[in-house]
């Protein structure tokens, strides 16, 4: 009986560690998505400015 309780406790500890790992991965993913969105927004601004500049050379 004690062995079963110990095994269950060890299993619960492993599950908790896995959940912590998944939470850390989700946080990192969120941070990377936010950085990607910021980069895309900046690229859109640069693209718009470039279109304005190139438009000045048209006849």
Secondary structure, DSSP 8 states (H G I E B T S, - for coil): -HHHHHHHHHHHHHHHHHHHHHHHHHHHHHHHHHHHHHHHHHHHHHHHHHHHHHHTT--
